[in-house]
Amino acid sequence: MSIQLVIVCLYILMLFGISFWVKRRADKGSTEYLFAGRKLGSALIAVNITGLAVGAASTVGVAERAFSVGMAAGWYNAAWAAGSVVMGLVAAGKLRALKVSTIPEFFEKYYDTKGRVISAIGLIIIMCVITALQYLAGGAILSSLLPNIFTFKSGMLMSAVVFIGITLIGGLWSSGLANIVSVTLIYLGIIYSCIEAVIHVGGLEALEANLPNATVMMNPLGGIPIVVIVSWFIVMITQAITAQGPVQIACGASNEKTARNGFLLGGLLIFPIGFLCAILGLVAKVMFPDIPVEKAALAMPKVVMSLNPIASGATLAALWAADVSTACTILLGAGTLFSQDIYKRFINPNINDTAFVKINRMIIFVVGMVTLWFAFNAAGILKTMIAGLSMTTALTCIFFFTVFAPGVCRRSSAFWTTLVGIVGIVLWYMPGNVLGAIKPFFQEVVYFEWVICIITFLLISVVDKNKIKDVEKTEEA
């Protein structure tokens, strides 16, 4: 175990070294700290969105799901890749051109203050849920990597210390530059581990022969209903446009073209990793069939730990580093939402920039503590992630209408559509059969969300006669 421990310690030192190296730059002001000075090139945009995407749900979570259902779990990453591509084609350039910091700020430009507040609250909840899942995966990785040192819960606690610490020190610069290392290592590590793991069980034919219900589990379109896979694509495309993580990365681009190209390249990088992790989940099913379903998050770490010490240590440390990069961006996003859309907008609008950086760091620390509590009470990684990201449906619905059909947009549309979207999520997951016969008809929450949000938006266009602001003409004037 000493080799794995040394590798993990080296990773921690490297991550904190990068953070302290960029701290002086991050301390220059809130734009540097939160948006890397809006100087990110296409390559850094690509590795940032890849680092954001390839975290807990896209690695450990996919392997956890594949342990139960098979190769089809890999479509989760394909959905994330589609989200990145659509973000690049539709929204990244426009958000960068408007020089906004958050989607709620975008809403206030076009709609009203109420729309900004309620969308900020919804997004903060989403960011907290996603951050909590990074702790969950971090605990699974460290407890498998170093079982004599970490339990599942103490591994989550250690992950929280590193995630929060790195974010506090260097902001987006820290996560951005750390992603260059983590994305490279995650791909090299998982590809190598996948090959070695398959060889370890005797090859693909032996893997298939020893799998229960192999015909379904080896089929990329088996094990998960098509309606669920399609819902993943809808959720990931939805969140890629309005969740604060992707928005923050787009806003950090040096220009519109850079933002667009970076997200397109990121989509190509994200796509293959899901199916590789799904294979590791299948290998775990053969090698460790007695893992209980409720602890299936341990499937991928256990497989990788069965390899030689250097390979296992490097791969699991890379997975943990990927969690770091994802958690840092999400934590930073949650802090940005609260600081920009709540604190600076309503509590202290005249705060100077130096003090504002300190406030951001304090908010990030508090959010980190709250999300750690969430992590100790979270369910399955992938299931919880989908539930959280579905909350972005209302925001994406508003964004699409604003960009493509401004004629039906009204000043109160953002507030009421977001409110209905939040209420819809609460009703869907409320204990008991609250929605009755409606729920089986929609099957997945994202379909229900899109229907109620579109209906609400169109109804408001009839009731409210106050059209939205023409931001482009106002800025030109």
Stockholm file with secondary structure:
# STOCKHOLM 1.0

chainA/1-477         MSIQLVIVCLYILMLFGISFWVKRRADKGSTEYLFAGRKLGSALIAVNITGLAVGAASTVGVAERAFSVGMAAGWYNAAWAAGSVVMGLVAAGKLRALKVSTIPEFFEKYYDTKGRVISAIGLIIIMCVITALQYLAGGAILSSLLPNIFTFKSGMLMSAVVFIGITLIGGLWSSGLANIVSVTLIYLGIIYSCIEAVIHVGGLEALEANLPNATVMMNPLGGIPIVVIVSWFIVMITQAITAQGPVQIACGASNEKTARNGFLLGGLLIFPIGFLCAILGLVAKVMFPDIPVEKAALAMPKVVMSLNPIASGATLAALWAADVSTACTILLGAGTLFSQDIYKRFINPNINDTAFVKINRMIIFVVGMVTLWFAFNAAGILKTMIAGLSMTTALTCIFFFTVFAPGVCRRSSAFWTTLVGIVGIVLWYMPGNVLGAIKPFFQEVVYFEWVICIITFLLISVVDKNKIKDVEKTEEA
#=GR chainA/1-477 SS CHHHHHHHHHHHHHHHHHHHHHHHHHTTCHHHHHHGGGCBCHHHHHHHHHHHHSSTIIIIIHHHHHHHHCGGGGHHHHHHHHHHHHIIIIIHHHHHHHTCSSHHHHHHHHSCHHHHHHHHHHHHHHHHHHHHHHHHHHHHHHHHHCTTTCCHHHHHHHHHHHHHHHHHHHHHHHHHHHHHHHHHHHHHHHHHHHHHHHHHTTSHHHHHHHSTTHHHHTCTTSSSCHHHHHHHHHHHHHHHHHSHHHHHHHHTBSSHHHHHHHHHHHHHHHTTHHHHHHHHHHHHHHHCTTSCGGGGGGHHHHHHHTSCHHHHHHHHHHHHHHHHHHHHHHHHHHHHHHIIIIIIIIICTTCCHHHHHHHHHHHHHHHHHHHHHHHTTCCCHHHHHHHHHGGGHHHHHHHHHHHHCGGGCBTTHHHHHHHHHHHHHHHHHSSSCTTTTHHHHHCSHHHHHHHHHHHHHHHHHHHCCCBCCCHHHHHHC
#=GC SS_cons         CHHHHHHHHHHHHHHHHHHHHHHHHHTTCHHHHHHGGGCBCHHHHHHHHHHHHSSTIIIIIHHHHHHHHCGGGGHHHHHHHHHHHHIIIIIHHHHHHHTCSSHHHHHHHHSCHHHHHHHHHHHHHHHHHHHHHHHHHHHHHHHHHCTTTCCHHHHHHHHHHHHHHHHHHHHHHHHHHHHHHHHHHHHHHHHHHHHHHHHHTTSHHHHHHHSTTHHHHTCTTSSSCHHHHHHHHHHHHHHHHHSHHHHHHHHTBSSHHHHHHHHHHHHHHHTTHHHHHHHHHHHHHHHCTTSCGGGGGGHHHHHHHTSCHHHHHHHHHHHHHHHHHHHHHHHHHHHHHHIIIIIIIIICTTCCHHHHHHHHHHHHHHHHHHHHHHHTTCCCHHHHHHHHHGGGHHHHHHHHHHHHCGGGCBTTHHHHHHHHHHHHHHHHHSSSCTTTTHHHHHCSHHHHHHHHHHHHHHHHHHHCCCBCCCHHHHHHC
//
